Amino acid sequence: MNIFYEMASRLGFYKDVKNCLLKGFTPCAVTGVSNIHKAQTAMALSRLSPCLVICDDEASAIRMTGDINEMAGEQLACVFPAKDLHTWRAFQENMSIKGWRLSLLSLRANAR
C-alpha cells in the first residue's frame, strides 16, 4: 500500500470528510490545513469518489496537481484552467490548453 494513503487515513479531518462522503453529505470542503494536506486528502478521497479541488490560482493548482500525482505514483490529477471555461477562439487555438483538455478527457474516459 502507498504510504501516503495510509498516512492520510490517520489524519483526524480526513476521517471526518470521509464519513461525510460515505453518508452522502456532499459537497465537502476542507479548510484551515496546509496545501500538502489538502493534496493528500484529495488523493486519498479520490479512491472513494471523484474529487474537484478549487485552488486560489493556476499556479497553486499546478503545484497541487504535481503533489497529488507524486504521492499517488501515477497521473491521478490534472489541471483544468479557469480560462478553459471561456469559449473564445483564441483559447481554443492554444496548444497547451488543448493538451490539458485532452488529458482531462483521457482521465474521464478511464473513470478517474
C-alpha positions as CSV (number, residue, x, y, z in Angstrom):
1,M,0.0,0.0,0.0
2,N,1.1,3.5,-0.8
3,I,2.4,5.1,2.4
4,F,0.6,8.4,1.6
5,Y,-2.8,6.7,1.6
6,E,-2.0,5.2,5.0
7,M,-0.8,8.5,6.4
8,A,-4.0,10.2,5.2
9,S,-6.2,7.7,6.9
10,R,-4.7,8.8,10.2
11,L,-5.5,12.4,9.9
12,G,-8.4,13.5,12.0
13,F,-10.0,15.8,9.5
14,Y,-9.7,13.1,6.8
15,K,-11.8,10.7,8.8
16,D,-14.5,13.4,9.2
17,V,-14.6,14.2,5.4
18,K,-14.5,10.5,4.6
19,N,-17.5,9.9,6.9
20,C,-19.4,12.8,5.2
21,L,-18.7,11.3,1.8
22,L,-19.8,7.8,2.8
23,K,-23.0,9.1,4.3
24,G,-23.8,11.1,1.2
25,F,-23.3,14.6,2.6
26,T,-21.7,16.3,-0.4
27,P,-20.2,18.5,-1.4
28,C,-17.5,18.5,1.3
29,A,-14.8,21.1,2.0
30,V,-11.5,21.2,3.7
31,T,-10.2,24.5,5.1
32,G,-7.5,25.5,7.6
33,V,-4.9,22.9,6.6
34,S,-1.7,23.2,4.6
35,N,-1.7,22.7,0.9
36,I,0.2,19.4,1.1
37,H,-2.5,18.0,3.5
38,K,-5.2,19.2,1.1
39,A,-3.4,17.4,-1.7
40,Q,-3.0,14.3,0.4
41,T,-6.7,14.4,1.4
42,A,-7.9,14.8,-2.2
43,M,-5.6,11.9,-3.3
44,A,-6.9,9.6,-0.6
45,L,-10.6,10.6,-1.1
46,S,-10.3,10.0,-4.9
47,R,-10.4,6.3,-4.1
48,L,-14.0,6.8,-2.9
49,S,-15.3,9.4,-5.3
50,P,-14.0,11.8,-7.9
51,C,-12.7,15.0,-6.4
52,L,-12.8,18.5,-7.6
53,V,-10.3,20.8,-5.9
54,I,-10.7,24.6,-6.4
55,C,-7.5,26.5,-5.9
56,D,-6.7,30.2,-5.5
57,D,-4.9,30.5,-8.8
58,E,-3.5,28.4,-11.6
59,A,0.0,28.2,-10.1
60,S,-1.3,26.7,-6.9
61,A,-3.4,24.3,-8.9
62,I,-0.4,23.1,-10.9
63,R,1.6,22.6,-7.6
64,M,-1.3,20.7,-6.1
65,T,-1.6,18.5,-9.2
66,G,2.1,17.7,-9.1
67,D,1.9,16.9,-5.3
68,I,-1.1,14.6,-5.8
69,N,0.5,12.8,-8.8
70,E,3.8,12.4,-7.0
71,M,2.2,10.9,-3.9
72,A,0.0,8.6,-5.8
73,G,2.8,7.4,-8.1
74,E,0.6,7.8,-11.1
75,Q,-1.3,10.5,-13.0
76,L,-4.3,10.8,-10.8
77,A,-4.9,14.6,-11.0
78,C,-4.9,17.1,-13.8
79,V,-5.4,20.9,-14.0
80,F,-8.5,22.4,-15.5
81,P,-7.6,26.0,-16.1
82,A,-10.2,28.6,-15.5
83,K,-9.5,30.2,-18.8
84,D,-10.7,26.9,-20.4
85,L,-14.2,27.8,-19.2
86,H,-14.3,30.6,-21.8
87,T,-15.2,29.8,-25.4
88,W,-13.1,32.3,-27.1
89,R,-11.5,31.1,-30.3
90,A,-8.0,32.4,-29.1
91,F,-8.1,29.9,-26.3
92,Q,-9.2,27.1,-28.5
93,E,-6.1,27.6,-30.7
94,N,-3.7,27.4,-27.8
95,M,-1.9,24.0,-27.9
96,S,-1.1,23.9,-24.1
97,I,-4.8,24.2,-23.3
98,K,-5.7,21.6,-25.8
99,G,-3.2,19.3,-24.1
100,W,-4.8,19.9,-20.7
101,R,-8.2,19.3,-22.2
102,L,-7.1,16.1,-23.8
103,S,-5.6,14.8,-20.5
104,L,-8.9,15.6,-18.7
105,L,-10.9,13.7,-21.3
106,S,-8.5,10.8,-21.1
107,L,-8.8,10.6,-17.3
108,R,-12.6,10.9,-17.6
109,A,-12.7,8.1,-20.2
110,N,-10.7,5.9,-17.8
111,A,-13.2,6.8,-15.0
112,R,-10.7,8.5,-12.7
